Amino acid sequence: MDINDIAAKAAAKIDAARDTKVNAVKTAAASSVEVQEAAQLLAAAEQKYAKDYHAALRADWTESDLRGFGLDAPNKKAGGRPRGRKTASESVPAADGSAQ
């Protein structure tokens, strides 16, 4: 057996494994882009639905009426900055009044 043949077979095996790994990452990346695009479309659709739902309320329909038509209220998202975590010094004091 020739050393060059062995080296060539080893290189071919490494190349095939590398190509498989690269293709797997390319496929995952493409799926990730699809998910991001779908999330953007969903967010836009949710905003439009909230606007249209509130327009129906302004047109004198009630939430009960809209629920009767099978329309759920749009998801409410809290605005503003997220709440920060409390530190140990901000936590509720002990019930017996003693300092910690």
N, CA, C and O atoms as a Tinker XYZ file with bonds, in Angstrom:
   400  protein
     1  N      0.843000   -1.175000    0.000000    73     2
     2  CA     0.000000    0.000000    0.000000    64     1     3
     3  C      0.891000    1.242000    0.000000    63     2     4     5
     4  O      1.885000    1.316000    0.722000    81     3
     5  N      0.511000    2.202000   -0.820000    73     3     6
     6  CA     1.298000    3.424000   -0.995000    64     5     7
     7  C      0.894000    4.476000    0.045000    63     6     8     9
     8  O     -0.295000    4.676000    0.292000    81     7
     9  N      1.865000    5.138000    0.648000    73     7    10
    10  CA     1.627000    6.168000    1.657000    64     9    11
    11  C      0.797000    7.308000    1.064000    63    10    12    13
    12  O     -0.077000    7.854000    1.737000    81    11
    13  N      1.064000    7.662000   -0.170000    73    11    14
    14  CA     0.306000    8.745000   -0.818000    64    13    15
    15  C     -1.156000    8.376000   -1.006000    63    14    16    17
    16  O     -2.028000    9.237000   -0.887000    81    15
    17  N     -1.442000    7.092000   -1.302000    73    15    18
    18  CA    -2.830000    6.642000   -1.429000    64    17    19
    19  C     -3.544000    6.736000   -0.081000    63    18    20    21
    20  O     -4.695000    7.165000   -0.006000    81    19
    21  N     -2.853000    6.333000    0.972000    73    19    22
    22  CA    -3.434000    6.402000    2.311000    64    21    23
    23  C     -3.721000    7.866000    2.673000    63    22    24    25
    24  O     -4.791000    8.179000    3.194000    81    23
    25  N     -2.778000    8.744000    2.399000    73    23    26
    26  CA    -2.953000   10.167000    2.700000    64    25    27
    27  C     -4.111000   10.758000    1.890000    63    26    28    29
    28  O     -4.887000   11.565000    2.401000    81    27
    29  N     -4.217000   10.349000    0.627000    73    27    30
    30  CA    -5.297000   10.852000   -0.223000    64    29    31
    31  C     -6.658000   10.379000    0.292000    63    30    32    33
    32  O     -7.620000   11.147000    0.311000    81    31
    33  N     -6.731000    9.098000    0.713000    73    31    34
    34  CA    -7.988000    8.579000    1.266000    64    33    35
    35  C     -8.342000    9.298000    2.563000    63    34    36    37
    36  O     -9.509000    9.614000    2.793000    81    35
    37  N     -7.368000    9.557000    3.397000    73    35    38
    38  CA    -7.607000   10.267000    4.654000    64    37    39
    39  C     -8.097000   11.690000    4.365000    63    38    40    41
    40  O     -9.039000   12.166000    4.999000    81    39
    41  N     -7.461000   12.360000    3.416000    73    39    42
    42  CA    -7.860000   13.719000    3.059000    64    41    43
    43  C     -9.282000   13.734000    2.504000    63    42    44    45
    44  O    -10.067000   14.627000    2.822000    81    43
    45  N     -9.613000   12.740000    1.672000    73    43    46
    46  CA   -10.961000   12.664000    1.104000    64    45    47
    47  C    -12.004000   12.467000    2.201000    63    46    48    49
    48  O    -13.087000   13.050000    2.153000    81    47
    49  N    -11.662000   11.636000    3.195000    73    47    50
    50  CA   -12.593000   11.401000    4.306000    64    49    51
    51  C    -12.790000   12.678000    5.125000    63    50    52    53
    52  O    -13.910000   13.001000    5.522000    81    51
    53  N    -11.707000   13.392000    5.372000    73    51    54
    54  CA   -11.782000   14.652000    6.115000    64    53    55
    55  C    -12.598000   15.678000    5.322000    63    54    56    57
    56  O    -13.435000   16.380000    5.890000    81    55
    57  N    -12.356000   15.765000    4.021000    73    55    58
    58  CA   -13.101000   16.708000    3.176000    64    57    59
    59  C    -14.588000   16.392000    3.182000    63    58    60    61
    60  O    -15.413000   17.301000    3.272000    81    59
    61  N    -14.940000   15.117000    3.088000    73    59    62
    62  CA   -16.350000   14.725000    3.080000    64    61    63
    63  C    -17.013000   15.074000    4.413000    63    62    64    65
    64  O    -18.145000   15.558000    4.438000    81    63
    65  N    -16.313000   14.830000    5.513000    73    63    66
    66  CA   -16.861000   15.157000    6.834000    64    65    67
    67  C    -17.028000   16.671000    6.977000    63    66    68    69
    68  O    -18.033000   17.142000    7.508000    81    67
    69  N    -16.043000   17.425000    6.502000    73    67    70
    70  CA   -16.119000   18.887000    6.572000    64    69    71
    71  C    -17.294000   19.396000    5.753000    63    70    72    73
    72  O    -18.042000   20.262000    6.207000    81    71
    73  N    -17.461000   18.857000    4.537000    73    71    74
    74  CA   -18.566000   19.282000    3.679000    64    73    75
    75  C    -19.909000   18.982000    4.337000    63    74    76    77
    76  O    -20.832000   19.793000    4.257000    81    75
    77  N    -20.026000   17.835000    4.978000    73    75    78
    78  CA   -21.256000   17.474000    5.676000    64    77    79
    79  C    -21.545000   18.455000    6.800000    63    78    80    81
    80  O    -22.682000   18.893000    6.976000    81    79
    81  N    -20.506000   18.799000    7.564000    73    79    82
    82  CA   -20.674000   19.746000    8.671000    64    81    83
    83  C    -21.043000   21.136000    8.156000    63    82    84    85
    84  O    -21.924000   21.791000    8.713000    81    83
    85  N    -20.375000   21.582000    7.101000    73    83    86
    86  CA   -20.655000   22.906000    6.538000    64    85    87
    87  C    -22.080000   22.946000    5.993000    63    86    88    89
    88  O    -22.793000   23.927000    6.205000    81    87
    89  N    -22.498000   21.909000    5.305000    73    87    90
    90  CA   -23.860000   21.870000    4.763000    64    89    91
    91  C    -24.900000   21.870000    5.879000    63    90    92    93
    92  O    -25.954000   22.490000    5.742000    81    91
    93  N    -24.616000   21.184000    6.975000    73    91    94
    94  CA   -25.548000   21.172000    8.110000    64    93    95
    95  C    -25.698000   22.574000    8.689000    63    94    96    97
    96  O    -26.802000   22.990000    9.039000    81    95
    97  N    -24.588000   23.300000    8.789000    73    95    98
    98  CA   -24.652000   24.668000    9.321000    64    97    99
    99  C    -25.376000   25.596000    8.336000    63    98   100   101
   100  O    -26.136000   26.467000    8.760000    81    99
   101  N    -25.153000   25.421000    7.046000    73    99   102
   102  CA   -25.845000   26.232000    6.051000    64   101   103
   103  C    -27.347000   26.000000    6.119000    63   102   104   105
   104  O    -28.129000   26.948000    6.040000    81   103
   105  N    -27.753000   24.745000    6.266000    73   103   106
   106  CA   -29.171000   24.421000    6.361000    64   105   107
   107  C    -29.786000   25.022000    7.622000    63   106   108   109
   108  O    -30.885000   25.576000    7.576000    81   107
   109  N    -29.083000   24.915000    8.744000    73   107   110
   110  CA   -29.577000   25.490000    9.995000    64   109   111
   111  C    -29.666000   27.012000    9.885000    63   110   112   113
   112  O    -30.622000   27.612000   10.377000    81   111
   113  N    -28.690000   27.635000    9.252000    73   111   114
   114  CA   -28.706000   29.091000    9.087000    64   113   115
   115  C    -29.886000   29.530000    8.225000    63   114   116   117
   116  O    -30.536000   30.532000    8.523000    81   115
   117  N    -30.160000   28.789000    7.169000    73   115   118
   118  CA   -31.296000   29.113000    6.310000    64   117   119
   119  C    -32.603000   28.995000    7.086000    63   118   120   121
   120  O    -33.495000   29.829000    6.932000    81   119
   121  N    -32.719000   27.966000    7.917000    73   119   122
   122  CA   -33.918000   27.816000    8.739000    64   121   123
   123  C    -34.040000   28.949000    9.744000    63   122   124   125
   124  O    -35.141000   29.433000   10.011000    81   123
   125  N    -32.923000   29.369000   10.295000    73   123   126
   126  CA   -32.924000   30.479000   11.250000    64   125   127
   127  C    -33.429000   31.757000   10.589000    63   126   128   129
   128  O    -34.200000   32.504000   11.191000    81   127
   129  N    -33.002000   32.011000    9.363000    73   127   130
   130  CA   -33.470000   33.188000    8.631000    64   129   131
   131  C    -34.971000   33.087000    8.397000    63   130   132   133
   132  O    -35.684000   34.081000    8.536000    81   131
   133  N    -35.459000   31.910000    8.048000    73   131   134
   134  CA   -36.894000   31.721000    7.840000    64   133   135
   135  C    -37.671000   32.016000    9.118000    63   134   136   137
   136  O    -38.723000   32.654000    9.071000    81   135
   137  N    -37.161000   31.555000   10.257000    73   135   138
   138  CA   -37.823000   31.797000   11.542000    64   137   139
   139  C    -37.845000   33.291000   11.849000    63   138   140   141
   140  O    -38.866000   33.819000   12.289000    81   139
   141  N    -36.735000   33.969000   11.623000    73   139   142
   142  CA   -36.678000   35.411000   11.883000    64   141   143
   143  C    -37.648000   36.168000   10.985000    63   142   144   145
   144  O    -38.322000   37.092000   11.440000    81   143
   145  N    -37.721000   35.788000    9.725000    73   143   146
   146  CA   -38.653000   36.439000    8.805000    64   145   147
   147  C    -40.095000   36.177000    9.222000    63   146   148   149
   148  O    -40.929000   37.082000    9.176000    81   147
   149  N    -40.390000   34.954000    9.627000    73   147   150
   150  CA   -41.739000   34.615000   10.069000    64   149   151
   151  C    -42.108000   35.388000   11.333000    63   150   152   153
   152  O    -43.247000   35.832000   11.485000    81   151
   153  N    -41.147000   35.548000   12.235000    73   151   154
   154  CA   -41.397000   36.302000   13.469000    64   153   155
   155  C    -41.706000   37.759000   13.141000    63   154   156   157
   156  O    -42.581000   38.361000   13.763000    81   155
   157  N    -40.997000   38.328000   12.170000    73   155   158
   158  CA   -41.260000   39.712000   11.772000    64   157   159
   159  C    -42.643000   39.834000   11.137000    63   158   160   161
   160  O    -43.367000   40.794000   11.399000    81   159
   161  N    -43.008000   38.864000   10.303000    73   159   162
   162  CA   -44.343000   38.886000    9.696000    64   161   163
   163  C    -45.426000   38.731000   10.758000    63   162   164   165
   164  O    -46.453000   39.407000   10.704000    81   163
   165  N    -45.196000   37.843000   11.722000    73   163   166
   166  CA   -46.158000   37.657000   12.800000    64   165   167
   167  C    -46.321000   38.928000   13.619000    63   166   168   169
   168  O    -47.444000   39.316000   13.942000    81   167
   169  N    -45.216000   39.579000   13.958000    73   167   170
   170  CA   -45.282000   40.819000   14.737000    64   169   171
   171  C    -46.070000   41.890000   13.982000    63   170   172   173
   172  O    -46.882000   42.599000   14.578000    81   171
   173  N    -45.839000   42.008000   12.697000    73   171   174
   174  CA   -46.568000   42.991000   11.891000    64   173   175
   175  C    -48.053000   42.650000   11.831000    63   174   176   177
   176  O    -48.900000   43.538000   11.926000    81   175
   177  N    -48.369000   41.368000   11.675000    73   175   178
   178  CA   -49.765000   40.940000   11.624000    64   177   179
   179  C    -50.454000   41.179000   12.968000    63   178   180   181
   180  O    -51.617000   41.580000   13.011000    81   179
   181  N    -49.729000   40.928000   14.072000    73   179   182
   182  CA   -50.312000   41.169000   15.395000    64   181   183
   183  C    -50.579000   42.654000   15.606000    63   182   184   185
   184  O    -51.606000   43.018000   16.180000    81   183
   185  N    -49.676000   43.515000   15.154000    73   183   186
   186  CA   -49.893000   44.965000   15.277000    64   185   187
   187  C    -51.103000   45.402000   14.460000    63   186   188   189
   188  O    -51.917000   46.200000   14.926000    81   187
   189  N    -51.217000   44.883000   13.252000    73   187   190
   190  CA   -52.356000   45.228000   12.398000    64   189   191
   191  C    -53.653000   44.728000   13.023000    63   190   192   193
   192  O    -54.656000   45.440000   13.015000    81   191
   193  N    -53.645000   43.514000   13.564000    73   191   194
   194  CA   -54.843000   42.967000   14.185000    64   193   195
   195  C    -55.252000   43.811000   15.389000    63   194   196   197
   196  O    -56.435000   44.095000   15.577000    81   195
   197  N    -54.271000   44.213000   16.206000    73   195   198
   198  CA   -54.583000   45.043000   17.379000    64   197   199
   199  C    -55.209000   46.360000   16.929000    63   198   200   201
   200  O    -56.183000   46.818000   17.526000    81   199
   201  N    -54.662000   46.969000   15.888000    73   199   202
   202  CA   -55.203000   48.226000   15.366000    64   201   203
   203  C    -56.632000   48.022000   14.863000    63   202   204   205
   204  O    -57.524000   48.807000   15.183000    81   203
   205  N    -56.844000   46.970000   14.080000    73   203   206
   206  CA   -58.169000   46.702000   13.518000    64   205   207
   207  C    -59.176000   46.320000   14.607000    63   206   208   209
   208  O    -60.345000   46.698000   14.531000    81   207
   209  N    -58.728000   45.574000   15.613000    73   207   210
   210  CA   -59.593000   45.179000   16.719000    64   209   211
   211  C    -60.056000   46.428000   17.478000    63   210   212   213
   212  O    -61.236000   46.563000   17.802000    81   211
   213  N    -59.121000   47.331000   17.757000    73   211   214
   214  CA   -59.471000   48.556000   18.480000    64   213   215
   215  C    -60.354000   49.465000   17.626000    63   214   216   217
   216  O    -61.187000   50.201000   18.156000    81   215
   217  N    -60.171000   49.416000   16.315000    73   215   218
   218  CA   -61.056000   50.172000   15.422000    64   217   219
   219  C    -62.478000   49.620000   15.519000    63   218   220   221
   220  O    -63.442000   50.385000   15.488000    81   219
   221  N    -62.613000   48.305000   15.634000    73   219   222
   222  CA   -63.938000   47.700000   15.793000    64   221   223
   223  C    -64.561000   48.129000   17.117000    63   222   224   225
   224  O    -65.765000   48.379000   17.185000    81   223
   225  N    -63.748000   48.217000   18.170000    73   223   226
   226  CA   -64.265000   48.702000   19.456000    64   225   227
   227  C    -64.726000   50.160000   19.355000    63   226   228   229
   228  O    -65.751000   50.537000   19.923000    81   227
   229  N    -63.955000   50.971000   18.625000    73   227   230
   230  CA   -64.345000   52.374000   18.443000    64   229   231
   231  C    -65.592000   52.504000   17.580000    63   230   232   233
   232  O    -66.291000   53.516000   17.632000    81   231
   233  N    -65.868000   51.470000   16.783000    73   231   234
   234  CA   -67.060000   51.462000   15.938000    64   233   235
   235  C    -68.274000   50.915000   16.715000    63   234   236   237
   236  O    -69.260000   50.479000   16.122000    81   235
   237  N    -68.178000   50.950000   18.039000    73   235   238
   238  CA   -69.259000   50.578000   18.962000    64   237   239
   239  C    -69.522000   49.079000   19.080000    63   238   240   241
   240  O    -70.603000   48.689000   19.521000    81   239
   241  N    -68.584000   48.241000   18.705000    73   239   242
   242  CA   -68.679000   46.832000   19.042000    64   241   243
   243  C    -68.076000   46.661000   20.434000    63   242   244   245
   244  O    -67.162000   47.395000   20.812000    81   243
   245  N    -68.582000   45.703000   21.189000    73   243   246
   246  CA   -68.015000   45.430000   22.509000    64   245   247
   247  C    -67.071000   44.250000   22.408000    63   246   248   249
   248  O    -67.099000   43.495000   21.435000    81   247
   249  N    -66.232000   44.097000   23.425000    73   247   250
   250  CA   -65.346000   42.930000   23.448000    64   249   251
   251  C    -66.172000   41.654000   23.455000    63   250   252   253
   252  O    -65.791000   40.657000   22.842000    81   251
   253  N    -67.304000   41.685000   24.150000    73   251   254
   254  CA   -68.191000   40.512000   24.184000    64   253   255
   255  C    -68.719000   40.203000   22.785000    63   254   256   257
   256  O    -68.771000   39.041000   22.379000    81   255
   257  N    -69.112000   41.244000   22.047000    73   255   258
   258  CA   -69.580000   41.039000   20.666000    64   257   259
   259  C    -68.488000   40.399000   19.823000    63   258   260   261
   260  O    -68.726000   39.430000   19.103000    81   259
   261  N    -67.291000   40.955000   19.926000    73   259   262
   262  CA   -66.185000   40.449000   19.113000    64   261   263
   263  C    -65.829000   39.018000   19.492000    63   262   264   265
   264  O    -65.534000   38.199000   18.621000    81   263
   265  N    -65.855000   38.708000   20.805000    73   263   266
   266  CA   -65.620000   37.318000   21.235000    64   265   267
   267  C    -66.681000   36.399000   20.637000    63   266   268   269
   268  O    -66.385000   35.268000   20.250000    81   267
   269  N    -67.922000   36.892000   20.563000    73   267   270
   270  CA   -69.003000   36.106000   19.965000    64   269   271
   271  C    -68.752000   35.794000   18.504000    63   270   272   273
   272  O    -69.222000   34.778000   17.991000    81   271
   273  N    -68.019000   36.656000   17.836000    73   271   274
   274  CA   -67.656000   36.418000   16.430000    64   273   275
   275  C    -66.412000   35.549000   16.305000    63   274   276   277
   276  O    -65.975000   35.240000   15.197000    81   275
   277  N    -65.842000   35.154000   17.442000    73   275   278
   278  CA   -64.635000   34.334000   17.422000    64   277   279
   279  C    -63.354000   35.147000   17.405000    63   278   280   281
   280  O    -62.281000   34.612000   17.126000    81   279
   281  N    -63.459000   36.446000   17.702000    73   279   282
   282  CA   -62.275000   37.304000   17.706000    64   281   283
   283  C    -61.807000   37.514000   19.138000    63   282   284   285
   284  O    -62.508000   38.121000   19.947000    81   283
   285  N    -60.639000   37.017000   19.441000    73   283   286
   286  CA   -60.055000   37.219000   20.760000    64   285   287
   287  C    -59.374000   38.575000   20.806000    63   286   288   289
   288  O    -58.931000   39.097000   19.782000    81   287
   289  N    -59.295000   39.137000   21.999000    73   287   290
   290  CA   -58.584000   40.403000   22.169000    64   289   291
   291  C    -57.122000   40.191000   21.804000    63   290   292   293
   292  O    -56.556000   39.140000   22.102000    81   291
   293  N    -56.512000   41.171000   21.168000    73   291   294
   294  CA   -55.091000   41.021000   20.824000    64   293   295
   295  C    -54.251000   40.912000   22.089000    63   294   296   297
   296  O    -54.632000   41.404000   23.151000    81   295
   297  N    -53.115000   40.265000   21.958000    73   295   298
   298  CA   -52.204000   40.131000   23.098000    64   297   299
   299  C    -51.733000   41.509000   23.523000    63   298   300   301
   300  O    -51.354000   42.341000   22.700000    81   299
   301  N    -51.768000   41.727000   24.827000    73   299   302
   302  CA   -51.299000   43.003000   25.352000    64   301   303
   303  C    -49.859000   42.840000   25.771000    63   302   304   305
   304  O    -49.513000   41.923000   26.516000    81   303
   305  N    -49.030000   43.727000   25.293000    73   303   306
   306  CA   -47.622000   43.699000   25.654000    64   305   307
   307  C    -47.338000   44.920000   26.514000    63   306   308   309
   308  O    -47.761000   46.033000   26.201000    81   307
   309  N    -46.625000   44.693000   27.589000    73   307   310
   310  CA   -46.268000   45.804000   28.457000    64   309   311
   311  C    -45.244000   46.680000   27.763000    63   310   312   313
   312  O    -44.287000   46.180000   27.172000    81   311
   313  N    -45.442000   47.967000   27.833000    73   311   314
   314  CA   -44.507000   48.891000   27.223000    64   313   315
   315  C    -43.458000   49.330000   28.222000    63   314   316   317
   316  O    -43.528000   48.993000   29.404000    81   315
   317  N    -42.507000   50.066000   27.749000    73   315   318
   318  CA   -41.498000   50.615000   28.632000    64   317   319
   319  C    -40.352000   49.668000   28.890000    63   318   320   321
   320  O    -40.198000   48.631000   28.243000    81   319
   321  N    -39.539000   50.074000   29.880000    73   319   322
   322  CA   -38.355000   49.288000   30.210000    64   321   323
   323  C    -38.734000   48.101000   31.077000    63   322   324   325
   324  O    -39.672000   48.188000   31.869000    81   323
   325  N    -38.021000   47.004000   30.938000    73   323   326
   326  CA   -38.289000   45.857000   31.817000    64   325   327
   327  C    -37.892000   46.184000   33.253000    63   326   328   329
   328  O    -36.986000   46.980000   33.502000    81   327
   329  N    -38.581000   45.558000   34.173000    73   327   330
   330  CA   -38.261000   45.765000   35.576000    64   329   331
   331  C    -36.894000   45.193000   35.891000    63   330   332   333
   332  O    -36.493000   44.162000   35.349000    81   331
   333  N    -36.178000   45.884000   36.782000    73   331   334
   334  CA   -34.883000   45.380000   37.224000    64   333   335
   335  C    -35.077000   44.380000   38.342000    63   334   336   337
   336  O    -36.147000   44.317000   38.947000    81   335
   337  N    -34.064000   43.610000   38.614000    73   335   338
   338  CA   -34.122000   42.635000   39.706000    64   337   339
   339  C    -33.857000   43.350000   41.018000    63   338   340   341
   340  O    -33.045000   44.272000   41.085000    81   339
   341  N    -34.551000   42.915000   42.059000    73   339   342
   342  CA   -34.325000   43.490000   43.376000    64   341   343
   343  C    -33.017000   42.959000   43.943000    63   342   344   345
   344  O    -32.667000   41.792000   43.764000    81   343
   345  N    -32.310000   43.839000   44.626000    73   343   346
   346  CA   -31.099000   43.402000   45.297000    64   345   347
   347  C    -31.465000   42.934000   46.690000    63   346   348   349
   348  O    -32.597000   43.143000   47.127000    81   347
   349  N    -30.558000   42.318000   47.385000    73   347   350
   350  CA   -30.824000   41.801000   48.730000    64   349   351
   351  C    -31.249000   42.924000   49.663000    63   350   352   353
   352  O    -32.102000   42.699000   50.521000    81   351
   353  N    -30.695000   44.118000   49.535000    73   351   354
   354  CA   -31.041000   45.222000   50.423000    64   353   355
   355  C    -32.436000   45.766000   50.137000    63   354   356   357
   356  O    -33.029000   46.415000   50.997000    81   355
   357  N    -32.973000   45.510000   48.936000    73   355   358
   358  CA   -34.308000   45.981000   48.590000    64   357   359
   359  C    -35.385000   44.954000   48.895000    63   358   360   361
   360  O    -36.573000   45.237000   48.738000    81   359
   361  N    -34.988000   43.775000   49.324000    73   359   362
   362  CA   -35.966000   42.722000   49.560000    64   361   363
   363  C    -36.792000   43.048000   50.791000    63   362   364   365
   364  O    -36.450000   43.933000   51.575000    81   363
   365  N    -37.889000   42.313000   50.942000    73   363   366
   366  CA   -38.818000   42.547000   52.047000    64   365   367
   367  C    -38.119000   42.257000   53.364000    63   366   368   369
   368  O    -37.442000   41.235000   53.481000    81   367
   369  N    -38.264000   43.148000   54.385000    73   367   370
   370  CA   -37.605000   42.903000   55.665000    64   369   371
   371  C    -38.191000   41.689000   56.375000    63   370   372   373
   372  O    -39.309000   41.264000   56.086000    81   371
   373  N    -37.425000   41.144000   57.300000    73   371   374
   374  CA   -37.867000   39.962000   58.049000    64   373   375
   375  C    -39.119000   40.306000   58.848000    63   374   376   377
   376  O    -39.285000   41.448000   59.277000    81   375
   377  N    -40.004000   39.326000   59.053000    73   375   378
   378  CA   -41.279000   39.522000   59.733000    64   377   379
   379  C    -41.074000   39.900000   61.195000    63   378   380   381
   380  O    -41.926000   40.592000   61.752000    81   379
   381  N    -39.990000   39.484000   61.845000    73   379   382
   382  CA   -39.790000   39.771000   63.254000    64   381   383
   383  C    -39.142000   41.123000   63.483000    63   382   384   385
   384  O    -38.898000   41.502000   64.629000    81   383
   385  N    -38.859000   41.862000   62.415000    73   383   386
   386  CA   -38.312000   43.196000   62.530000    64   385   387
   387  C    -36.815000   43.241000   62.743000    63   386   388   389
   388  O    -36.240000   44.327000   62.812000    81   387
   389  N    -36.175000   42.107000   62.849000    73   387   390
   390  CA   -34.725000   42.112000   63.058000    64   389   391
   391  C    -33.997000   42.397000   61.770000    63   390   392   393
   392  O    -34.470000   42.053000   60.687000    81   391
   393  N    -32.835000   43.033000   61.888000    73   391   394
   394  CA   -32.019000   43.334000   60.707000    64   393   395
   395  C    -31.313000   42.076000   60.242000    63   394   396   397
   396  O    -31.016000   41.184000   61.036000    81   395
   397  N    -31.051000   42.016000   58.957000    73   395   398
   398  CA   -30.383000   40.835000   58.408000    64   397   399
   399  C    -28.930000   41.055000   58.239000    63   398   400
   400  O    -28.218000   40.159000   57.787000    81   399
